Amino acid sequence: MSRPNVRVRRTRALLREALVDLIEERGFDRVTVGELTSRAMISRAAFYRNYRDKYELVEQIFDEAMAEMTAGGDDTRTSRERWADFFRHIDAYHRLYGALLGRKGSPWFADRMRSALAAMSTAHLPGRQPDALVPSVISAMFVQSIVWWLEHDRPCPTEEIADRSARLIGAVLGEVTR
């Protein structure tokens, strides 16, 4: 996949920043594409060249993080290293995730995040389905770890929160396999 050109990257960055500002001010559900484009100082046509709607804008950001974490077969990172990388992504976009997962955020996004994390975790839980109890609990724990970390202004480094979250998940998995 080729890297988007400078204009596309700039447009996406402006839209992401505008999205965060508007969510913090009005809440995700009340944000419109018109307000996004006005705040980002781009045309509606530029928005629609990149995204179908505000949901796709958010999905693309999250999908990029998931793609980084679940890189192809040549990925030699441990699961802890992948989680640390995921938290580094959350850290880099902390205002966005804080806005989306916070009080004025989007239940839709929190559900989307839990579903994606549950689907990813099933790869490590033979015989389980993404909608089974264990993957659902694991994904909810990771999302809640992210929410806690963001609400407390990221009180520990990404590696530490990733490790603490992984240990909590390990405890749950230990109980499941007993």
C-alpha positions as CSV (number, residue, x, y, z in Angstrom):
1,M,0.0,0.0,0.0
2,S,1.4,3.4,-0.9
3,R,1.6,6.3,1.5
4,P,-0.9,9.0,1.0
5,N,0.5,12.3,-0.4
6,V,1.2,15.3,1.8
7,R,-2.1,17.0,1.0
8,V,-4.1,13.9,2.0
9,R,-2.1,13.5,5.2
10,R,-2.6,17.2,6.0
11,T,-6.4,16.9,5.4
12,R,-6.6,13.9,7.6
13,A,-4.7,15.5,10.4
14,L,-6.8,18.6,10.2
15,L,-10.0,16.5,10.3
16,R,-8.8,14.5,13.3
17,E,-8.0,17.6,15.2
18,A,-11.3,19.2,14.4
19,L,-13.1,16.0,15.3
20,V,-11.5,16.0,18.8
21,D,-12.3,19.6,19.4
22,L,-15.9,19.2,18.4
23,I,-16.4,16.0,20.4
24,E,-15.0,17.8,23.5
25,E,-17.3,20.7,22.9
26,R,-20.5,19.1,21.7
27,G,-20.2,15.3,22.0
28,F,-19.7,12.8,19.1
29,D,-23.4,12.3,18.3
30,R,-24.0,16.0,17.7
31,V,-20.9,16.6,15.4
32,T,-21.8,17.0,11.7
33,V,-19.7,16.7,8.6
34,G,-20.4,20.4,7.9
35,E,-19.0,21.4,11.3
36,L,-16.0,19.2,10.8
37,T,-15.1,20.6,7.5
38,S,-15.7,24.2,8.7
39,R,-13.5,23.7,11.7
40,A,-10.8,21.9,9.7
41,M,-11.0,24.6,7.0
42,I,-11.3,22.1,4.2
43,S,-14.1,21.7,1.7
44,R,-16.8,19.1,2.0
45,A,-15.5,17.6,-1.3
46,A,-12.1,17.0,0.4
47,F,-13.8,15.3,3.3
48,Y,-15.8,13.0,1.0
49,R,-12.8,12.2,-1.1
50,N,-11.3,10.6,2.0
51,Y,-14.3,9.4,4.1
52,R,-17.9,8.3,3.7
53,D,-19.0,9.9,7.0
54,K,-17.7,10.8,10.5
55,Y,-17.9,7.1,11.5
56,E,-15.5,6.1,8.7
57,L,-13.1,8.8,9.8
58,V,-13.0,7.3,13.3
59,E,-12.9,3.7,12.0
60,Q,-9.9,4.4,9.8
61,I,-7.9,5.8,12.8
62,F,-8.8,2.8,14.9
63,D,-8.2,0.3,12.0
64,E,-4.7,1.8,11.6
65,A,-3.9,1.0,15.2
66,M,-5.3,-2.5,14.9
67,A,-3.3,-3.1,11.8
68,E,-0.1,-2.1,13.6
69,M,-0.9,-4.4,16.5
70,T,-1.8,-7.4,14.4
71,A,0.9,-7.0,11.7
72,G,1.4,-9.9,9.3
73,G,3.1,-13.2,9.9
74,D,6.7,-11.8,10.0
75,D,5.9,-9.9,13.2
76,T,8.4,-11.0,15.8
77,R,7.0,-8.9,18.6
78,T,5.7,-10.6,21.7
79,S,2.1,-10.0,22.7
80,R,3.3,-7.6,25.4
81,E,5.3,-5.6,22.8
82,R,2.2,-5.5,20.5
83,W,0.1,-4.2,23.4
84,A,2.7,-1.6,24.3
85,D,2.7,-0.5,20.6
86,F,-1.1,-0.3,20.8
87,F,-0.9,1.9,23.9
88,R,1.7,4.1,22.2
89,H,-0.9,4.6,19.4
90,I,-3.5,5.5,22.0
91,D,-1.0,7.8,23.6
92,A,-0.2,9.5,20.3
93,Y,-4.0,10.1,19.8
94,H,-4.9,10.4,23.4
95,R,-7.2,13.4,22.9
96,L,-9.1,11.6,20.2
97,Y,-9.5,8.4,22.2
98,G,-10.2,10.4,25.4
99,A,-13.0,12.2,23.5
100,L,-14.4,9.1,21.9
101,L,-14.4,7.0,25.0
102,G,-15.2,9.8,27.5
103,R,-18.6,11.1,28.7
104,K,-19.2,13.0,25.5
105,G,-17.9,10.2,23.4
106,S,-19.6,7.5,21.3
107,P,-21.1,4.3,22.6
108,W,-20.8,3.2,19.0
109,F,-17.0,3.6,19.1
110,A,-16.6,1.8,22.4
111,D,-18.6,-1.1,21.0
112,R,-16.6,-1.1,17.8
113,M,-13.4,-1.1,19.9
114,R,-14.5,-3.9,22.1
115,S,-15.7,-6.0,19.1
116,A,-12.3,-5.6,17.3
117,L,-10.4,-6.5,20.4
118,A,-12.6,-9.5,21.1
119,A,-12.1,-10.7,17.5
120,M,-8.4,-10.3,17.9
121,S,-8.3,-12.1,21.2
122,T,-10.1,-15.2,19.8
123,A,-7.1,-15.9,17.7
124,H,-5.3,-16.8,21.0
125,L,-8.3,-18.6,22.5
126,P,-8.8,-21.8,20.4
127,G,-12.4,-22.9,20.2
128,R,-13.9,-19.5,21.2
129,Q,-16.0,-17.2,19.2
130,P,-15.6,-13.3,19.3
131,D,-19.0,-13.0,20.9
132,A,-18.3,-15.6,23.6
133,L,-18.0,-14.6,27.2
134,V,-14.2,-14.8,27.6
135,P,-13.2,-12.6,24.6
136,S,-16.0,-10.2,25.5
137,V,-14.6,-9.8,29.0
138,I,-11.1,-9.5,27.8
139,S,-11.9,-6.8,25.3
140,A,-14.0,-4.9,27.9
141,M,-11.0,-5.1,30.4
142,F,-8.7,-3.6,27.8
143,V,-11.1,-0.8,26.8
144,Q,-11.6,0.0,30.5
145,S,-7.8,0.0,31.0
146,I,-7.6,2.6,28.2
147,V,-10.4,4.7,29.6
148,W,-8.9,4.6,33.1
149,W,-5.5,5.5,31.8
150,L,-6.8,8.4,29.7
151,E,-9.2,9.7,32.4
152,H,-6.3,9.8,34.9
153,D,-4.1,11.8,32.4
154,R,-1.9,8.8,31.5
155,P,-0.3,8.4,35.0
156,C,2.2,5.7,33.9
157,P,4.2,5.0,30.7
158,T,2.7,3.0,27.9
159,E,4.7,-0.1,28.6
160,E,3.5,-0.1,32.2
161,I,-0.2,0.2,31.4
162,A,0.2,-2.4,28.7
163,D,1.9,-4.7,31.1
164,R,-0.6,-4.1,33.9
165,S,-3.5,-4.7,31.5
166,A,-1.9,-7.9,30.2
167,R,-1.4,-9.2,33.7
168,L,-5.1,-8.6,34.5
169,I,-6.1,-10.4,31.3
170,G,-3.6,-13.2,32.2
171,A,-5.4,-13.6,35.6
172,V,-8.8,-13.9,33.9
173,L,-7.3,-16.5,31.4
174,G,-5.8,-18.4,34.3
175,E,-9.2,-18.7,35.9
176,V,-10.8,-19.8,32.6
177,T,-8.2,-22.6,32.1
178,R,-8.5,-24.0,35.6
